[in-house]
Amino acid sequence: MQASLLVAIAVAGSLGSLCRYLLTVLVVSWCGTFPLHTFVVNLLGCLLFGVCWAMGHGRWPANVTTVVLVGFFGAFTTFSSLAFDCVMLAEDRRFGALAANLLGQNVLGLLSMWGGIALGNWLSAE
């Protein structure tokens, strides 16, 4: 693996994280406590991921695609990666895998979050 590719992914990831933070601050300042910021970040990330994929697929060098989609959007929102994987499964007509991916990531993700919170609370209890 090329060191320059890893550095480029890291830089793009840093930019994606900063953009996510700044957009979150902006949306929270408008909307208060409802988690609309996550909603906006996820939807915008999906939209822009799709735009970049459509524009770059077969046109951009593989390293550029990796830096943009994995680096920037991987840090901006991983929901865009989930949505992309699901669209690809649907386009490949792999509906069983699509259902398993959606159900598994959402249900198991929620259970993992609850489990992680419970474990963290248990570990930090005095």
HELIX and SHEET records of a PDB file:
HELIX    1   1 ALA A    3  CYS A   31  1                                  29    
HELIX    2   2 LEU A   36  GLY A   56  1                                  21    
HELIX    3   3 ALA A   62  THR A   66  1                                   5    
HELIX    4   4 VAL A   67  PHE A   72  3                                   6    
HELIX    5   5 PHE A   73  PHE A   76  1                                   4    
HELIX    6   6 PHE A   79  GLU A   91  1                                  13    
HELIX    7   7 PHE A   95  LEU A  103  1                                   9    
HELIX    8   8 GLY A  104  LEU A  108  3                                   5    
HELIX    9   9 GLY A  109  SER A  124  1                                  16    
END                                                                             
